[in-house]
Amino acid sequence: MGNLKIMESKAKRRVATENGDTGEDLVLATLIRNGDDLGPIVRHAFEMGRPESLLHQLKHVVKKKEVEIEDLCKTHYEEFILAVDELRGVLVDAEELKGELSSDNFKLQEVGSALLIKLEELLESYSIKKNVTEAIKMSKNCVQVLELCVKFNKHISEGQFYPALKTLDLIEKNYLQNIPVRAVRMIVEKRIPIIKLHIEKKVTSQFNEWLVHIRSSAKDIGQTAIGHAASARQRDEEMLELQRKAEEQNISGLGDFAYTLDVEEIDEESILKVDLTPLYRAYHIQSCLGIQEQFWEYYYRNRLLQLNSDLQISSAQPFVESHQIFLAQIAGYFIVEDRVLRTAGGLLLAEQVEKMWDTAIAKMKSVLEEQFSHMNSATHLLLVKDYVALLGSTLRQYGYEVGPLLETLDKSKDKYHELLLEECRQQIANVIASDTYEQMVLKKDTDYESVVLSFNLQTSDITPAFPYIAPFSSTVPDACRIVRSFIKGCVDYSSHGAHTNFYDVVRKYLDKLLIDVLNEVILNTIQNGNIGVSQAMQIAANISALERACDFFLRHAAQLCGIPIRSVERPQACLTAKVVLKTSRDEAYHALLNLMNKKLDQFMALTENISWTLEEPPQNGNDYINEVVIYLDTLLSTAQQILPLDALYKVGNGALDHISNSIVSAFLSDSVKRFNANAVMGINNDLKMLESFADEKFHSTGLSEIYKGGSFRGCLIEARQLINLLSSSQPESFMNPVIREKNYNALDYKKVSSICEKFKDSTDGIFGSLSNRNNKQSGRKKSLDMLKKRLKDFN
């Protein structure tokens, strides 16, 4: 096939050459035969300026094609003639077929006419059926709309607004435009807005009723919630008390103390007993009506008005009586708002609740500050504070920030403690004023436990025999109860506040009570001058007992504050009041000694009745000394019962030292112009009786076992050295430094000089009647004269 095509191509080129065709003509003929675009050749001819040549070539190609057609027709002439003949035969057959078709058509028309009539009747029936169907459908639509209207009216009459709105929405979206009766459609269209407005008014009315109801119920809600908070606090305090007992028993080596605590779950529904369904329903219906934003604003505005009204306090009733209702109302309000915020699906914003809470906080702070400033009772202030703290504890559980409210309570703590201190001052003053200053007699162990052990007043761990005579009077346990109550009051106010570690605050005010109130009242009692020796002694004993109670007070404060007891048992942790009370005890001892000395002065004043110029040496002591010894015995016996041994030692020393000074002062008294050796011998007898008494008391009281290097006798040393000097056979030895330091170191030069001036005989004025005595007395006289002269020279 390939070779045949090549040969044909060559033959064509040869024929073309023979016909005078050029190469350009061949190219042009090829392009035309192939149906290619001649545009580029025409453009090229015009660009070259030879369009005539191109036209000539095209004419040549046309001529050539005509020749080829003519050759083709000559070649197939016979076949063409045959085809024409066959076409004529077909034309005849077509005419015959046409006749047959016309005959068949006539017959068909005759048969189809009847069918057409039937068809027209059928089409008419179909049209009627369609119209009937449409009528039925339209009737059904009307019936459905009317049924929905009936259903809607039933919901409205029953107050079921949400189903009514759903029914109305169904009518509006699915049926309204399909109602075929124009009059019915117009009536329904006209009534829909009126119905929606009616529903809105009814729902708003129900919501307004709910607003009134929820406000009236807020107080009960708040009181219930605060009651739960109070119960939870009580359980916590009971748990802490059990922990403290466990700690105390473990510290005491009593083993482990087991305890359990049942934690009660608080159901929120048990607090919020008010049905919020009307609110949810109103909000949902308003949302369905497309006016939820309007309802948001309406709800927030009305609740804010209610809050502002709730925050107003009545002046017709004291705040201490109305504060619980006032605070419970606010608590209930915000508990409801918290529930609405969490469950109402966007009805309230957190920012709105926060704004309302800030408003309430600011108003409550203002009210509390003003009311606290007018209160003059610590009990009332504590009552209000405690309820405010419970309010804070309650609302903190709902996520409200109660710190500013608790800070307001913290600011009033000084006012509270001032009132509490003043109340305790009055109570303590009454206790001390009504005290008989008699030792308490405890007849049974329960009395001992409630009076002594409960305040750590025991001096021994051994339980005494009953009846037990306590060393203190009724002031001590009564004052301890007041202090214990004060500690409880301090802890009650400081606990559950802004600060959890308030032990230092309680300790500060405890010190203030003991120092500025208790100690001050005791000192005033001591210093007012209306007490006697026994009362002063009892006050000193009471102060000693109160010193011991300070450790109990500190431990009790630590226990109530939840502080480990071991942390307050260190020496550096003791109360400052303990040191102050010790100082006051010394003041009481000083007052006791002063009163005792005044009493002793009454007895020693009897020395003025002594005959200082006896003619004969006395065999016994003077009369006054018996009364002094009896008084001292009574005094020290009483002191031994109620005072500690160190105080007893001070009292004994003070009394005997004062007697010693009184004896020396008697020789120096202006009423004694002169005295003789017989008088000295009488005073010596008195002094021996005192010394014997002093030794006996020092041993019988047990002081000799504690103060092994001391004695009561030493307190009489000045009087003893003076009597020894006046009775000495060589009184001039007083001027010898060695002898004076050894035997007369307690004597004063001036006193000895003044006394020696009075030591004279009745006849010669120098020590009395020495010229009538033996030589030994004469020598003693010379010695005394020499002492007198040397003392004058020394002075």
Salt bridges, closest charged atoms under 4 A:
ASP21 OD1 - HIS60 NE2 2.37
ASP21 OD2 - LYS64 NZ 3.71
GLU68 OE1 - LYS65 NZ 3.63
GLU70 OE2 - LYS74 NZ 3.62
ASP169 OD2 - LYS173 NZ 3.52
GLU172 OE1 - LYS196 NZ 3.39
GLU237 OE2 - HIS496 NE2 3.42
GLU241 OE1 - ARG244 NH2 2.55
GLU247 OE2 - ARG566 NH1 3.76
GLU264 OE1 - ARG235 NH1 3.62
GLU268 OE2 - ARG339 NE 3.33
GLU268 OE2 - ARG342 NH2 2.51
GLU269 OE2 - ARG339 NH2 3.19
GLU297 OE2 - ARG301 NH1 3.89
ASP310 OD1 - ARG215 NE 2.93
GLU337 OE2 - ARG303 NE 2.69
ASP338 OD2 - ARG342 NE 2.87
ASP386 OD1 - ARG233 NH1 2.45
ASP410 OD2 - LYS413 NZ 3.85
ASP410 OD2 - HIS499 NE2 3.56
GLU422 OE1 - ARG425 NE 3.83
ASP478 OD1 - ARG481 NH1 2.91
ASP492 OD2 - LYS488 NZ 2.81
ASP516 OD2 - LYS512 NZ 3.30
GLU520 OE2 - ARG425 NH1 3.37
GLU547 OE2 - ARG585 NH1 3.28
ASP551 OD2 - LYS578 NZ 3.11
ASP586 OD1 - LYS650 NZ 3.68
ASP601 OD1 - HIS658 NE2 2.47
ASP633 OD1 - LYS697 NZ 2.94
GLU691 OE1 - ARG713 NH1 3.12
GLU691 OE2 - ARG720 NE 2.92
ASP695 OD2 - ARG713 NH2 2.48
GLU718 OE2 - LYS751 NZ 3.47
GLU757 OE1 - LYS788 NZ 3.67
GLU757 OE2 - LYS792 NZ 3.57
ASP764 OD2 - LYS781 NZ 2.63
ASP793 OD2 - LYS789 NZ 3.42
